[in-house]
Amino acid sequence: QVQLVESGGGLVQAGGSLRLSCSASGRTFSNAMGWFRQCAGKEREFVAGITWNSDRTLYADSVKGRFTISRDNAKNMVYLQMNILKPEDTAVYYCAADIVPWRVIPTANEGVYDYWGQGTQVTVSS
């Protein structure tokens, strides 16, 4: 059984940075991982994804060039470095694990992520 726990959220001013962490228990080293977010009143959306070996990453256009996803399989950790934050980045951020092992390309398809954390709130003030 895979369990994911996010941390690192908080309140930051526009232009600032935050680093989110996702601690994974269970067998996740062979799975692609992703970050999603949900703004109040909106549907959850894909933010970033990374393959099991960090060979490939994928980003939503809205965060490309500002956010960086990474992972440390030895520590069972996944990270999301968020720079140049904007008020529109305010959301609850979720870590998720792809159910299919050894996927060679990360996907933005929420349906393939079968394990989810409880989320961490990020608030960016203007």
Solvent accessible surface area in square Angstrom, and as a share of the most:
residue,aa,sasa,rsa
1,Q,179,0.80
2,V,18,0.10
3,Q,119,0.53
4,L,10,0.05
5,V,84,0.48
6,E,7,0.03
7,S,60,0.38
8,G,38,0.36
9,G,30,0.28
10,G,30,0.29
11,L,133,0.66
12,V,25,0.15
13,Q,137,0.61
14,A,48,0.37
15,G,51,0.49
16,G,21,0.21
17,S,57,0.37
18,L,35,0.17
19,R,131,0.48
20,L,0,0.00
21,S,20,0.13
22,C,0,0.00
23,S,53,0.34
24,A,8,0.06
25,S,53,0.34
26,G,42,0.40
27,R,159,0.58
28,T,5,0.03
29,F,84,0.35
30,S,2,0.01
31,N,14,0.07
32,A,0,0.00
33,M,0,0.00
34,G,0,0.00
35,W,0,0.00
36,F,1,0.00
37,R,10,0.03
38,Q,69,0.31
39,C,25,0.15
40,A,105,0.82
41,G,91,0.87
42,K,137,0.58
43,E,152,0.68
44,R,74,0.27
45,E,74,0.33
46,F,23,0.10
47,V,1,0.00
48,A,0,0.00
49,G,0,0.00
50,I,3,0.01
51,T,1,0.00
52,W,78,0.27
53,N,71,0.37
54,S,54,0.35
55,D,103,0.53
56,R,125,0.46
57,T,61,0.35
58,L,67,0.33
59,Y,40,0.15
60,A,23,0.18
61,D,122,0.63
62,S,65,0.42
63,V,0,0.00
64,K,119,0.50
65,G,77,0.74
66,R,25,0.09
67,F,5,0.02
68,T,73,0.43
69,I,6,0.03
70,S,46,0.30
71,R,28,0.10
72,D,47,0.24
73,N,53,0.27
74,A,101,0.78
75,K,138,0.58
76,N,59,0.30
77,M,39,0.17
78,V,4,0.02
79,Y,28,0.11
80,L,0,0.00
81,Q,59,0.26
82,M,0,0.00
83,N,55,0.28
84,I,102,0.52
85,L,2,0.01
86,K,78,0.33
87,P,54,0.34
88,E,112,0.50
89,D,0,0.00
90,T,42,0.25
91,A,3,0.03
92,V,43,0.25
93,Y,0,0.00
94,Y,37,0.14
95,C,0,0.00
96,A,0,0.00
97,A,1,0.00
98,D,0,0.00
99,I,90,0.46
100,V,68,0.39
101,P,65,0.41
102,W,117,0.41
103,R,60,0.22
104,V,107,0.62
105,I,93,0.47
106,P,5,0.03
107,T,29,0.17
108,A,48,0.37
109,N,86,0.44
110,E,62,0.28
111,G,71,0.68
112,V,29,0.17
113,Y,6,0.02
114,D,79,0.41
115,Y,62,0.23
116,W,69,0.24
117,G,11,0.11
118,Q,112,0.50
119,G,12,0.12
120,T,19,0.11
121,Q,85,0.38
122,V,0,0.00
123,T,48,0.28
124,V,7,0.04
125,S,42,0.27
126,S,130,0.84
